[in-house]
Every structure is written in structure tokens, then in C-alpha cells.
């Protein structure tokens, strides 16, 4: 089994109860390649959820879908933008100590060449996870942006 440190950049426009919000996150995940048994991705920041697939691409897509579903759930429960923002920040900023250590070990393995991974672009592992939640006051095409997607943390 191989563990790969993943950095992902995601951006969503979320409809809530009386508000529109733009949520941008640069987060961390740990990808576990189990070979013939499949691939799973575990959230580090945000933590607390897992996605699976028969391939890396399928597992990353499931991770993206699961993350977005959690944002939708938070939006459904929030009574206003401020409540939504607070819950999203808490979700993203709450990491898992054990997974953070595993993620850092995977970064060290990748940097030392003990892990072969030429199937995904690389990004700096030194940047901390970030979250931006902004109320969308004036919807326009200028708000559309292509998200960064996943990369290996090196």
C-alpha cells in the first residue's frame, strides 16, 4: 500500500437560506493506493470524510463530490451567511492529528524518492491549508473560475 500526500484547490458557489457564498479551499488529503483493492482518499484538512474508487481519478472525483455534499449540508442547516461561514471554517480548519502526521510522512517519502509518483503534477507542501468564504453580493460571470484540482504535495 502506498500513501500519497495530496493538495487540492476547490472552489464552489453554494446557495444557502437567503444567501449565495463562494467557498475556496486549498486543503490536504491522503491518497491510499491499495492496488487491486482500489484507492481511497482521506481528508486531512478538511478532515472527517473518506472517498473511494477503483482508480485514482475515480477516488479523487468521489472526494470532490463528497466535499461538495458536505458544503450543501452545512448550507441547508445554516440560517444565515454568518452561520454558514462559521460552520464551513470549523469544518475545514478541523484536522486530524494522526492523519496530519501521516500526510507529512508521505511528503517526506515523496521528497526522499521513496515514493514514485509521476502521474500527478506537484505543488509545494509548505503552504498551509487555507479557506475563504465570501458572500456573493452581485452574481456575474466574473465569479466563474476553474479550480486547481489535485496535485502531489512535495
Buried (B, 14 or more C-beta within 10 A) or exposed (E): EBBBBBBBBBBBEBEBEEBBBBBBBBBBBBBBBEEEEBBBBBBBBBBEBBBBBEEBEBBBBBBBEBBBEBBBEBBEEBEEBEBBBBBBBEBBEEBBEEBBEBBBEBBEBBEEEEBEBEEBEEBEBEEEBEBBBEBBEEEEEEEEEEEBEBBBBB
